[in-house]
Amino acid sequence: MSLRELVVLGTSSAVPTRHRNHNGYLLLWDGQGFLFDPGEGTQRQMTLAGVGSHDVTWICVTHFHGDHCLGVPGVIQRIARDGVAHPVQAAYPAGGETYWRRLRHASVFADTQVIAERPVSGERATFDAGPVALTARPLSHPVESYGYRIDEPDGRRMLPGLLRERGVEGPAISRLQREGTVTAPDGSAVRLEDCSEPRPGQSAAFVMDTRLCDGVFALAEGVDLLVIESTFLSGEAALATDYGHLTAAHAGRVAAESGVRRLVLTHISERYGPADEPRFVDEARAFFDGDIVLARDLARVPVPRRP
């Protein structure tokens, strides 16, 4: 059975707190592992969450502010130490190549050859990531920043009642899915579309430090799971704009206007304590009446299944 869930490794913004580690998010998807924005402490948080270096197939950095990337050296050195044999792709803003090199070779260690670099530039970059497409789009932040989106190709859902009517069963069902047509016991040709219906692929988006901009809405459009920064409450909206961030209300608006199914609020400023946390959900709820999760360190959030 496929596993599609977000493992939350850290949820703070620039400064970690007693309750929130620096950023870190591992999206597990059918054997792929997309590690987004590993901040300080990510290696230890992975251990606490019960995931490891062998689960990582992509490292995706949105930008090179420290809370989003200072865990890169530890993660890569752990990949090397653990002898990870599969390729690990690394996507990051091309304009930050100097910072990537510093992080990639931050200290002396027995290096690994499995890291394959995929610098991102332009208005849109799309990569083949096995069972999904990984797309990066620029965001609006004081430094070059990109958000990421994962899309599964559309498929078809088999309809048991129609399969029975046409006498298609057992291995013939798999052959019908692979080849698009099979011969029924009565000699008639059965097409895939005769016994199935369209099934939209699942999708997820990861939006970190940014003001509201076209890229935010393009990334969020119609996704099943939106992980989005909600650094401030609305009382600090002007400060959020000045520093290139979103409020919880902004996140709720994005989710509502984009048709998101599950909204995950994260990247919470250290100025807010546990008593303030319900306000983040309340402010997002004023715009979005769907499923809202306030991310907590080490939580697991499933990608919602399509109906």
Buried (B, 14 or more C-beta within 10 A) or exposed (E): EEEBBBBBBBBBBBEBBEBBBBBBBBBBBEEBBBBBBBBBBBBBBBEEBEBBBBBBBBBBBBBBBBBBBBBBBBBBBBBBEEEBEEEBBBBBBBBBEEBBEBBBEBEEEEEBEBBEBBBBEEEBBEBEBEBBBBBBBBBBBEBBBBBBBBBBEEEBEBEEEBBEEBBBEEEBBEBBBEEEEBEBEEEEEBEBEBBBEEBBBBBBBBBBBBBBBEBBBBBBBEBBBBBBBBBBBEEBBEBBBEBBBBBBBBBBBBBBBBEBBBBBBBBBBBBBEEEEBEBBBBBBBBBBEBBBBBBBBBBEBBBBEEE
